[in-house]
Amino acid sequence: METGAIPLTDLDGDFDLQATVESGQSYLWDRADGGMYDEMSVHGGDEWYETVVPPLSGVSDEQAVVRVRQTDGVLEWESTTDAVPILTHLLRLDDDLDAILDATPDDGLLDRAYAAYPGMRLVRDPPFACLISFICSAQMRVSRIHGMQMALAEAFGSSVEMDGEEYHAFPTPEQLAARTEDELRDLKLGYRAPYVQRTAEMVADGEAHPDEALGLAYEDARESLTRFVGVGDKVADCVLLFSLGFLEAVPLDTWIQSAIADYYPDCEQGSYATTSRAIREALGGQYAGYAQTYVFYYLRAGGE
């Protein structure tokens, strides 16, 4: 096992691990104390978080167990390999958060959301696992979505050992494609089971891959992801924002629709595509997805 620490003073802008991984962006981390997503609004904690990371192109050539916590001005980590490049990638530690938030509009709602969760960053989850997790997200509380992903990993993913402890990797496309719809329903995926199974087949067979959206213009990238079964515009936007680095993406979920109604009524344009363009512009364009994520977390926790 390797260990290390990343000084938070090395980052451009603040960082808050708990707000970043428990704000509804990612369902692939777990909390060592079992309290993941137990509360609606969390930030500033010092619990250990853990995940098993697949090989990441340009980042790491091997599967890795990664554990991390924020304490005493550092990100303390334990891993089966050097976790610094992996954590930098997954938690967007290379973002200049101050510059990003300064590039969004001077707006009362945004100011309140930024003040509530200083240091929350976007995540950069592995694409396939992110795609599956958001296919599972429809009409679900965040704790249930997270529970589904942990159940999929334990039931069908490979086990990995570190320092005498066993961890479960999220299933590969091949591992998920080999499961039956009934097996997935047994994990309480419900009507989402055939979507997950068919999408895994598409990736495993080489028919399509979420990575193919990279390099496309934003709206073309969103259209590319809707090829997958169970993926509409909102789920596609989530994958673009929380995995593929399209920081302008604004998923139009219930909370953002409420924000549009209450704070940006002129952005309601009738269709997803036109409303999406309008709210992206209202939230600053290039980094609208960052602004959206703060608003989502702030309003979901009862902010006004």
N, C-alpha and C positions, 0 to 999 in steps of 0.2 A: 504494500500500500504506500502511495506517495501522499505527502501532505504539503501544505503551503498556505500563503496568505497574500491577498491582493490589497494593498493600501488604498482606501477610498479617496485619499487625497490625490492619487494618480489620475482620477477620472475627471472629465470635463463635466461639471455639474454634480448634483447630489445623487445619491443612490439609496433606495429602500428595497431590500430583498423581499420582505414580507408583502408589501403592497404590490410589488411586481409579479410575484408568482401566485398570489391569492386574490387577484383582482378580476378573475374571470377570463383572462387571456389564454391561460394554459391549464390543461388537465393532466399533464404528464409528469408533474412533480408530486411527491408525497412528503408529508411532514412526519418526522421520526416519532413525534409524540402522539400521532394519530389524530391531530386536531385540524387537519387541512379542511378549509371551507366550513368550519364550525360556526364562524361568525361572519356577519355581513360586511363589516368594515374593520380592516386590520391594517396596521402599519407599524414599523419601528421595532418589531419583535426580534428575538435572537435565537429562535428555534432552528434546529437542523432540518434542511430540506434535501431530498435525495431523488435521483432518477438514474435510469440506465440509458445511455446515449448511443445511438447507432453510429457507424462511421459517417462523418460529415465531410462532404467534398470541400477540399481546400483548407480544412480545419484539423481533422483527425482521421487516420486510416483504420482505426480499430474501435470496436465497441468498448464503452467505458462506463463503470459505475462512478457517479459523481455525488458527493455529499458536500453541502455548503451551509454556512451560517454567517450572519453579520454580527460582529461583536467588536467593541473597542476600536472602532474606526477602520476595521479591515473586514474583508471577506475571507474567512477561514475555510479551507477546503481539504477534503480527503478524496482520493480517487485511485483507480487502478492504473492511471497514467497521469501525465502532466495536465492538470485541469485548467490551467490559465487560458489557453486558446479556446477551449470548449466553453468555459464560463463567459469569456469575452463575447463569443458568438451567441450563445443562447440567451444571455441577459442584456445584450446590446451595450456592453460596457464601453464600447468604442464610440458610442453616440456622444455628441456634444449637447447634453440635455439643455443647458442654459440657452444656447443658440437656437435650438429647435423650438423651445417654448417662447422665446422672444420673437420668433418668426410667425407666431400665430397671432390672431387679432387681439387688440386691447378690448376685452369683453368681460363684463361683470361675472357671468357664469363661469367662464374659463378661469378667471382670477381666483374665484372661490374654490374651484376644484383643484387648481394647482397648489393653493395654500393648504388644502386639506391633506394632500398626499405628496409632499415634497420628495422628490427622488424616485417616484414610480417611473419605470421605463417600460417600453414595449419588450415583448419576448420575441425570440427567433427560433420557434420550435422546429423539429425535424418534419419535413413536408408530409410524408405519408401518415405519420401518427397524428399530426395536426388535422389533416383532412378527415380521418376517421373520427377523431374526437368531436369535430364540429358537425359531422353527419349525425352523431349521437345527441347533439345539443338541442334539437328541436323540442320546444315545449317542456324543457327540463330545468330544474333548479341546478345551480352550479355544483352543489354537493353530490347530486345524483349523476351528473355528467362525469365528474371526477371518479366517483365510485365505479361507473361502467368501465372507464379506462383502466383502473387498477384491477378490476375483475378480468378484463381481457388479457392483461399482462400475466396475471397469475395463472389463468387457465390455459393459455395458448402460447405465451412467450417463453423464450429460453431463460433458464435460471443462470445467474452469474454470482460467484462468490467473491467477497472481499473481506479480509480480516475475520474470517470465520462466520460472517453473516451472508445469508442468501438474499439476492435481489432478483426481480423479474423484469426482463426487457419487454417493451411493447412488441406485440407480434409483428413479424415481417409480413409483407404482402402475401408471400407464399404460405406462411403459417395460417393466416386468416382465410385465405382462399380455400384452404383444405378443410375448413370447418363447414358443417351443415347449417342451414338456417335454423333448425331446431336447437342445435348446440348454442347458437348465438342468442336465441330467444330464452334459453335457460339462464342466461346471464342478465335477463330483464331488459334486453334491447328492444323488445316489442316489435312494432312495425318497422323499426330501423334495421332489423336484422338482415333482411334481403338487400337493403342498400349497402350495408357494410360488406356483406359477402360478395356482392357483384362488383363493387368498387375495388375490393382487394383482388378479385380475379382480373379486372382490367389492368391493374398495375403489374400483377405477377406475370400475366401473359404478354406484357409489353404493348398492350393495346393503347395505353395512355399512362402518363405519369404527371403528377402535379408540377414537377420541375419544368415541364414544357412551357409553363406560363412565364418563366423567367425570360427577360429580354423582349417581351411583347409590350406594346403600349397598354396602359392600365386597363382600359375597358375591354380590349382584346384578351388580356390575361384573365379577366373575370369570366368572359365568355368561354375561354378554354377550359376553365375548371368546371363549368356547368355541364361538361360532357359526362362527368361522373354521376352515377345513380344516387339520387338523394341530395344532390347539390344544386341549390338555387342560387340566386344572386347574393343573398345575405351570407350563406355559408361560404360561398366563393370569396366574398370580401374578407371574411374572417381569416381564411387561409392566406390570402394575399397579404394581410396586415400582420398576422401573428406568426408567419413562417417565411414568406417569400420576399419580405422587405419592401412592399409597396406601401410606403408610409402615408400616401394620400388616401388610401382606402377607408371608407366610412361604412361599416356594416349597419344597415338600417334595421336594428332590432327594436324591441318594444320600448326600451329606455330612450333610444335616440329618436324614435318617432314621437315620444312624449316631449323630448327636448325641442323638437321641431315645432310641435303644436304650441308649447308654452313660451318659447324664447325666439324661435326663428320661423314664424308662421309663413313668411313669404317663400320659404324653401319648399313648402309642400306643393309639388307640381303634378301630382296624380299618379305617375308611374315611378317604378323603382329607379330607372335610369335617369330620368330628368330630376327627380328629387335628390338623388345621389349627387348629381353634378352641382345642384344648387347648394346643398349643405357642405359639400367639399369646398366650394368657393367661400361660403360664409365662415368656415373654420380655418381658412388660410391656405387652401390648396395643397402645397407640397407636403406639409406635415399635418394635414387635417386628421389623419388617423390617430396621431398622438393626442390631439385635442379631444377627439371623440372618446378615446379610452378613459381619459380623466373624467369627462362628463358622464360616461356610462357608470363608472365606479362611484362617483360622487352622488349621482341621482339614485342609484340602486341602494345606497346606504342611507338615503333619506335627506340628502342635501337639497337646498332650494336656491 
